[in-house]
Amino acid sequence: MGDRQPRLRVRLLGPLEVAVGDRPVVVDTRKALAIVALVAAEGRPFARDELAVMFWPDADDESARGALRRTLSALRTAIGPVGLTIDRSQVALD
């Protein structure tokens, strides 16, 4: 019974809260949590290019994609294997 994997929890009303089980997700950039909130609120996958343009609008394409790649890597490390699917083309709720 204790084998259940913890779930990703996202609270959008009030202050944004992202947690895995009872453990708050801590990342070094607020954009990482904002990406989780966006995907959760919209309930649909987002293309990586779409996220890069949305979150780094003043950066050139290559810089924006690099920043997104680093942000998603930090997010994956903080969250672990639950809740989000991050692949080469998109980010979605699991």
N, C-alpha and C positions, 0 to 999 in steps of 0.2 A: 504494500500500500504506500510506503514511503518512496516508491520508485517513480512517482509522477514527476515529470519535468516541470519546473516552474513556468508560469505563463507571463508573457509580456502584458503589462497593464499600462494604459495611457489614459490620463485624466485631462480632459480639455477644458472643462468648466472650472473657473477659479484659476489659481496658479497652475501652469503646466506641470504635470507629474508623469514621469516615465519610470516604471519599475519592472524588475524581473522578480516575480514572486513578491516578497516583502522588501527586497533590496532596491533602493533607488538607483537609477542609472546615472552615473557620473561621467561626464565627458568634458574635455577641455574647451569645447566650443558650443555655444548656444545653438548654432546652426544645425548641429547634429540632432538635437532634440526637436528643433523646429521641423526638420525633415520627417521625423517620426510623427509629429503632430499633424503635419500636412497629409501624409499618406493615410493616417488613421481617420482624419476628418473627412477626406474626400472618398475614402473607401475604394480606391482604385490604384493600380500600379502607375508609377511615374517613370518615364524614360529618363535615363541618366542625363542626356543632353538637356531635357526640359528642366531638371533640377539645377543643373549647372548654370543655365541662363537665369533662372529665377533667383537663385541665392547669390550669384556673383555677376550681376548685370553689367558692372563696369569693367570686368576683366575680359581679355581676349579669350577665344574659345579654348585654346590649349591651357591657359592658366586656370580658367574656370573648371575645366575637366580635371586638372591636377588637384585643385583645391577640393573638389567633390570627392575624388578618389581618396585623399587623405582623411576627409571628414567621415566617409563611409567606413574606412578602415578602423578609425577610432571608435565609431559606433558599433561595429561588429565585435570589436574587442570588449567593449563595455557591456553589450547585451548578451553576447554569446550566440548559441545556435537557435534561440527561440524568437518567435514573433515576427521577424522580418526576413524576407527573401531578398538578398542583394546579389544580383548577378551582373554579367557584363553589359546588359542592355537596360535593366530596369530595377526599381526598388518597389517592393510591394509588401503588404501584410501577409504573413504566413497563414 
